[in-house]
Amino acid sequence: MRTRSVLAAAVTAGILAALVPAVSAQAAEYSSALKVRGIQYDAPGRDSNSCSTGNTDQEYLTIKNYSSSATVNLKGYVVKDAAGNRFAFTANHYLQPGDHIKLRGGHGSDSDAKNVVYRDNCNFLWNNDKDTIYLYKPSGSRADVHSYTKRDNDRDGNGYISYHN
C-alpha cells in the first residue's frame, strides 16, 4: 500500500512538473509592462475630422509603463481596434517606469517630454459607443486588451472598462 502511495505521489509530481512550464510560458506570452490605461474616445464637442478645424486630436488612448524598473521603447508596438484599424509606432518613444504616453489623432509634434504621439491621421479611430483596443508587442504577441462602453467612466477617458487583460 505504501509503495502505491509513493508511486502515485511521484506520478502526480511528474505531471505537475510537466504542466508548470506550459502554464508559465502562456502567462509570459501575455505579460507586459505596457498596458492601456484608458481612452478618451469621444472628443469634446461636435465630431469633425477636418485636419484644419477638427477635434480629432482630442481623441486619445493612454498607454502606461507599469514596470517599476524597466524602460520600454514603443517602437514596433501596434495598436488595433475591433474593426482592424491600426497604428504602428515606427519611431523610438521611451517610457520610463511609471510613465505614460497619449496616442492622439490629428497632426502634431511627437514629444517624449510632453508624453504625446500623433497618429498623423485626421480621421477618428475609436467608436463613440463601444470598442475593443488591442496592444501588440513588436514580437506580435498580445500585450493588452482594453474594451469600453459608453455607460460609465473610463479611468482616463469617458467609457466603461468591460475587459482589461
Disulfide bonds with the S-S distance in Angstrom:
Cys51-Cys122 2.06
